Amino acid sequence: MLLDVFGSQEALDAMSAVHPIGRIGRPEEIADAVAWLFSDRSSYYTGQSLTLDGGLTAQRPYVMQSASDKLVQNVLDEKW
């Protein structure tokens, strides 16, 4: 399933490499959080966002510039 999202094993490996816990989350980990939210155990949890990313947004990950971004930058750098 994740290969369908990322397109290749190399892309999946690259995303895993910048992730704080060194891997992409599993579907059952998301399902566990959803089950908890719908349970009585989350009754005191109100009005908050639940970020399920293993800490990815808590850090400033190294992000490689995409080819399209490079093309745009090259165009912007040109003296027209």
N, C-alpha and C positions, 0 to 999 in steps of 0.2 A: 504494500500500500504506500509506504513512504517513498519507494522508488518511483511510483507514479507521480508523486508530488514533486520530488526533486529532479527527476528525469534521468539520473545516472547514479551509480554507486559512488563515483568520484565526487559529485555534488553533495551527496549525503555525507560522505566522509569529511568533506570540507566544512560543512555546517557543524558536524559533531566536533571537529577540531577546535572551533571557536567557542563551543558551549562550555559553561563553567563545570558541568559535571561530566563532560566528555562524551555525551551521547544525546540522541534525540529521545524525547519522551515516548513512552509506549501508550497505545490507545487505552489499555486497561487502567493506566494511571489517571488519565482524564476521566474515565468512567467512574473510578473510585471517588473522585472529587465531586462529580455530578450526583452520585448516590448519596454522598454525605450531605450535599446541599438540599436534597429532597427528603432527608431524614429529620427526625425530631432532634437529633444531636446538633443540628445547626440552627436551632430556634433563636439563639441570641445573636446570630450573624445577620446584620441588616445593613442595607445601603452601602455595601462595599464591593469593590471589584476583586475578583479572585484570579490572580495571574498565575497560570499554570505553565511555566516555562523553564523550570529548573534553575532559575537565577539568571537567565539570559538578559532580561531587561534591567537587572540590578547592576550589571557591569557595562562597561563601554567596550563592546567587542571590536576586534579588528575586522573591518569590513573592506573587502576588496572592491575597487571601482570596476563597474561593469563596462563591457565594451561600448555599449550605447552611451554611457556617461562620458567615456573617453572621447567618443566622436563629437558629442555636444561641446565638450571642453575645447577640443581642437578647433571647432568652428568658431567658438567664442574668442579664441586666442588669435585667430586670423585678423589681419588688418584690412578690412574691406573698404 
